[in-house]
Amino acid sequence: MPAIVSIRHAELRSLVQRALKSTQKGKNVGSYAEYIADGVNGELGAGWSTPPITFWHAGPLAALSDELLPGAGLRTLTITPGTSVVAIDGETQTTAWHELYDDPERYGLTYAELAQARVPFELHVDLTVADARQIFYDRNVQGVVVAKNLAMSMDQRDFATRLAHRVADAVKVDVDGKFVPFTKLVNAGKRQVGKTDAEVITLSALRALVITAIYGRGGLSRSAETVHEDELPAGSSAEQVEQSVVPLLARLIADRSDHFVSRSALTAPAVLAGLGIAVHHTTAWADPVNALGADELPRLLSGIKWEREARYWDGVAAKSGATGRLNFSGGVKDSGGRVADAILYPARRQAAGSAASRRQIARPDLRERRFAAVAPTSRTHQVRPLRAPLGRCR
């Protein structure tokens, strides 16, 4: 009999749910169970929650009591044994709860602690399959999916997000003759800042600056990941990183506050990420081979032109369209490295490999805005950059 009930449940579930095993949903079960366990254990304080699970009961209830407290709407309900109840929405969470109850000790819990947990849910009773499918669609399609970077900017357990807030709190900038906290110029609720917004950068862009300052180039691939304190660079600690990065970035922003207020190229996420890579070279945990002295970074930054002009930024952090309009829409991963190279190595000569030496090399000439074809003169040769160093075009 139990096997028959299980088969019926599986058939019913397949009408209103997608496969769980071997999908991203299935892969998330373990981490979701760990999250719930941490919350039940009290490790997350009051800052955790799980959304209500949406259940579907295909048939009528066996019994429904009178109100337990008049006017409160609280009742007890009875479901016939063997009747299928399917999670239309919240199935990953449901499976995570099953994981916890199957082996609570694995997650550092006991059955007694689990018994104290209360799981919010809503139960739709006596709906047709068509109605249940429609609810599945509405819950999974009608809602707007939050961008991962935006969601991460709200994560207060994320080390980089916390530091980004502290950097913003540590700076005051002059806006129309009044000194205001830099936090007023940081938008924490949008993916991009609009022209009419009072803010000039997003929190996710400021977070990218923090992450690359911590990790250097390795931070480019971490911009959309949670940063944990136990994953900081070797030779550093959370306290050391905070005490170093927060004042360093706060001073950098304060010294260039005019460029932030004027919405220059410095407010573009990729430019901030590249700037963070340069800052990283001044930290105590940076690779000694590429380390910069305290006075070297200001020297490198002093001549940079932050104006949003193609002669400075086209091909570095932005692209110039057919109309001549400069577009800074390139992401942190796409352009952050090029910005860092332009800051750190403005006059570097790049050696071309043997494969490149067998063909013509195209290189941009920022002074004449054309591409010059240069024939190789030897098997191993150097390309003389026609591009003037970033910030030094005239």
N, C-alpha and C positions, 0 to 999 in steps of 0.2 A: 504493500500500500504506500509507504513513504516514497518508493521509487516512482510510482505513478504520479503522486502529487508533485514530485520534483520535475517530472517531464512536463506536466501541465503548466507548472510555474514558468519553466523555460520557454514554452511555446507562447504563453501569454506575454512574457517579458519581451520576446523578440518582436512583438507587434508594435511596441511603443518605445523600445530602447535600442541603442547601438551596441556593438560588441565591446566588452571591457578588456578582455585578455589581449595581450600583445598590442595594445594601443597606448597613446600617451596618458589616457585616463587610468589605465591599469598600472602604468609605471608610477603614477602619482600616489597610488594607494599607500605605499610604505611611508613616504614623506608626510602624507596627510595624517596617518596614524601616529607618527612621531610628534607632529604638531599638536594633535589632540591630547596625547599623553603629557606633553610638556605643559599644556594648559591645565589639565586635571591635576598635575603634580604641583601647580602653583609657580612653576618656573617663569611663566610669562606675565605674572601679575594679573592686573585687570585688563590688560591690553590684548585680549584674544577673544575670538568668537567663532561660531560656525553658523552658517545660514540655515534657515528652516529647510528640512527635506520635504519634497513634494511626493506624497504617496498616492497611488491609485488602487482603489478596491473595486473590482469589476462588478460585483453583485451588491445586493442589499446587506445591511448589517443584521447580525443575529438578534441584537437587542440594543436599545438606547435608553438610558435611565432618565428620570426627571432631573431637573437642575439640582445640583448639590447645594448651591447657594442661590436663592431666588434672585433673579436679575443679573447674575454673574455669567450665565451661559456655560457654566462648567457642568459637564456630564460624563458619565462613564459609558463606554461602548463595548460591545462584545462582538468578536469576529468568530465565525464558525471555524473550528479547527480544520486545517487543510485548505482553507481559502487562500488564494494568492493575493498578496499585497506587493505591488511593484513600485519601485522608486522611479517616477517620471523624471524628476530633477533632483540632483544630489546623490547620484548612485555611487560616486567615488567616495563621498563621505560615509555613506551607508556601509560600503565594503570596508572602509577604514575602521569603523566601529566593530565590525565582525572580526577584523584582524586583532583588535585589542582584546575582545572577549575570548577569542580562541587561545591567545597566549599572552595574558597581561604581564607576566613576569619578564617577558622579552622586552617590554617597553617600560619596565620599572614601576609597574602598577600592581594592584591587588584587585580581586573581585569586589572587595568592600569599597575601595575607592571608586571603582567604576559604577557601583550601585548608587553612589551619591551624585553622579553626573546626570544632568537633565538635557535631553535632546529635543530641541524644538522641531516641530513638523506640522504639516498640514495634510489632511487626508481627504481626497475627493472620492465620494461614495457613489456607486451605482451609475457610473459614466459609461458611455459606449466607447468602443475602441477608437472610433473617429474623434470623439471629444478628447480622449486621452492623448492621441497623437497630436492634436491641435495644441494642447497645453505644452507638450514637449517642444513643438516648433516655436511657440511664442516665447518660452523661457530661454531657448537657445539661439534664437535668431533675432527677435525683435529688440532685445537689449543691445546697447552699443558696447562692444568689447573695449575695455580700458587698455591703452597702450602700455606695454610692459615697463618702459622707461618712466612713464608717468606714475604707474602703480608703485614702482620702486622708490620714487621720490617721496612717497608717503610712508615708507617703511621705517619706523623709528628704531627697529632692531638692526637695521643696516648701518654699519659703522660709517660708511662714506656719506650717507644721508645725514647722520648726526653731525659729522664734521662740517658738511656743507651749511647746515643751519648755523653752526657756531661761527663759521667764517663770516656769514652774512650779518650775524648779530654783533660781530666785533668791529664793523666798519660803519662810519658815517660819511656821507657824501654831500657835496654842495649842489643843491637843485634850486635854481632861480634865487640864489642868495640865501637859502636856508639849508642848514645841515639836517639831513634826515637819515634815519637808519637805512642801511643798504637793503635790509629785508623788504622795505617798501618797493624796491625796484626788482624784486625777485618774485616771479609768478610760480606758485607751487601747484596750480590747478590746471595748467594747460600744457600741451605738447609743444606749441609754438606761441611766441608772443606776437600779437597783432600790432599794426601800425598805430592804432588808436588806444592801445593799452597803456596804462601808466607805468607798468613794469618794462624793463629793458632786456632781461634774460629770464630763462626758466630755471627752476631748481634742478632739473635734470642736467642742464648745461653746466651749472655750477658744480654739480656732483661729478661730472666728467672731468672738470678741472682738478677736483680733489683726488679722484681715482688715479689719474695719470701722474699727479704729483707724488702719490704714494708708490705706484708700481712702475712708472716710466712707460715705455712703449707697451709693456705687457698689460697696462691698464686699458688700452684701446679695446681689447677683447672682453674686458670685464665691465664695460660701461652699462651693460644690460643685465648684470648678474648681482646677486646680493653679496656684499663684502662682509665676511665674518672676521672677528678679531683674531681668531686662531689661524687665519690664512694670510696674515701680513707678511711682507718680505722678510727673508732670513736676516737675522741680526737686528730686528726692530721689535718693539713692543707697542701695544695700543697707546700706552701713556706717552711714550717717546714720540710716536707718530703724531698724536694730537698736539703735544706741546711744540712740535716743530712746524707742522703743516699749517695749523690755524693762524698763528701770527705771521708766518711767511706769506700766505695767500692774502690775508687781510691787508698787509702792508702793500702788496702788489696791486690790489684793487684800489686802495686809497690813493696811491701814487698816480694811478691812471683813471681816476674817477671821471674826469672830463670825457674820456673816450667811451666809458660805459654810458654816461648820461646822454651823450650824443648818438648812441646806438651805432657806433663804429663797427668795423669788422671784428673788434675784440669781443663783441657780444655773441658772435656766431659759435655754436657748440664745437665745431671742428677746430676753430682757432683757439678756443679755451683749452681743448684737449691737447693740442700741440704745445701750447704755452705750459701746460702742466708737465709735459714730458721734459721740457727745458728746466723747469723748476726742480724736477726730480733729481737732476744731476747735481744739485747743491745740497741734497740731504745726506745725513750721516750714513745711511744704509745703501746709498747708490754705489754702483760698480766703480771702484777706484780708477779704472782705466779711463772712464768717461766723466769723472767727477769735475765739477766746476767750483772755483773759489767763490766766496761770498760776494766779491766785487765784480766777478766776471759776468754774471747774469744781467745786472743792470747795464753793463757796457753793451752787451748784445742787444738788449731791448731798446737802448736809447735812440737808435737811429731808425727804428721801424715806423713806417707810415701806416697808421691804423685806419685811414680813410677808406671807405668802400669804393675803391677805384680799381678798374680792370688792370691798369698798369702795375699795380702792386699784388693783386690777389688772383687774377685770372690764371688758372692752371695750378694754383696752390691750394686754396680753400674754396674757390668759386669757379663758375663757368660763365662765360659771356655768351649770351644768346644772339640770335640773328639781328635783333633790334639794338644790340649793344647793352642791354640790361644785364647787370651782374647778379648771378643767382648763387646764394650761399647754402643751397639746400643739401649739399653733400653731407653725409653723416660723419660721425666721429671716427668710425673705423675706416671710412673711405679717404678722408682728407687729413686726419689728425697727424699722421706720420709725416706727410709732406710739409705741413706747417712747422712741425718740430725741426725738420731738416733745414727749412728756410731760416729759422731763428738761430739754430746752433751752428750751421755751416753755410753762411751767406756767400762765401767766395770759394767754396770747395770745388775742386776739379774732380770729376768722376771718371774713373777708368772704365772703359768699355771692354766687355769680354770679347773673346775671339769670335764668337758667333756674330756679335754686332759689328765686328770689324769687317766682315765680309759683305756688308750691305751699307747703304747710305743711312746716315743717322739724321733724323729730323729733330730739331730742337727749337723751342719757341724763342723769338727775339722780342722781348717786351718793349724795347725802344721803338721798333718799327712795326710791331704787331704783325709779323709774318713768320713763316717757317722756312728756315734755310737748310738746304740739303748739302751735307758735307761728305765728300768722298773720303773713304779711309785712306790714310797714307802709309800705314804699316800694320802689321799683324796685331800688335798691341799698341794702342794709341790712347791718347787722352782727348776728351771732348772739351774744347774751350767753351764755357757757358756764355751764350749771348745774353741770357737773362741777367739783368743787373741784380745785384744782391737785394733781397727783400728789404724794402724801406729805404733804399738808397737810390731809387730812380729819381730823375729830376725832369 
